[in-house]
Amino acid sequence: MLTRRNPLVILLCLELMLNAANLALIAFSRMWGGADGQIFALIVMVVAACEVVVGLGLIVSIFRRNLPIDVDQLSELNG
């Protein structure tokens, strides 16, 4: 994720990392027999869904303004 400059690829990398965290949480929950890991996995899924909504909104605004796609060159979207 740190070497990529395309915002869509960065979002995909973040989704993969969150899915790996979900898999680990569910595996540990199943191993120890509790439901805590599954509850945390649901919370991570909610965070991932929010991240996708915000990220895709930013990508749409970048493409509507015809800004450069390189993440390092984006400075117009600063508050």
N, C-alpha and C positions, 0 to 999 in steps of 0.2 A: 504494500500500500504506500510506503514512503517514497518509492522510486517512480510511481506512476504520476502522470500529470493530467490525465483525462478524468473529469469528475465522475463519469459513469463507471469507469473501472474502479475508482476509489470506493464508490457506493457498493459495487459488487464484492470488493474485498472485505468491506465492513460486514456485509451480510454473511459471507463465508465464516468470518471470525465469530459472529454471533451464533451461527448455526453450530459451530464447533463447541462453543460454550454450552449451548442447549444440550448437545449430545453428552457432554461430560456431566452436566448436572443430572440428567435423567439416568445415566449409567450409575453414578454414585447413589442416587436415590433408590434405584432398584437393588443395588448391592447392600445398602444398609437397611432397606425395608421401610423407609419413611416416605412421606409425601412432600417433604419440604423442598427437595430438589425439583420436583415437578411443578410446584407452585412458583419457584424462582424461574423455571424455564418458561412458564406462561408470562411472567413479568418481562423476561428478556424478549419474548415474542412481541409484546406490546411496545417495548422500546424500539425494536427493529421496525415495526410498522410505522411508528412516528418518525423514525429516522428516514425511512423511504419517502414518506410524504413531504417532509421538509426538503430533503435532498432533490427530489424530482421537481419540486416547486422552484428551487434555486436554478436547476438546470434549464427549466423552461424559461425563466426570466433571463438567463444568460443568452439563450438562443434568440429570444425575442429582441433583445437589444443589440444583437450582432457583435457581442463582445468576444475576445479571444477565448478559445476553449482551454488553453493552458492554465492550470490552477495558479501557477506562480505569477502570471501576468494579470490576474483579476484584482483590480483595485477599485472599480466603480461601485461594487456592491457593499462597500464599507458604510456602516450606519451613518 
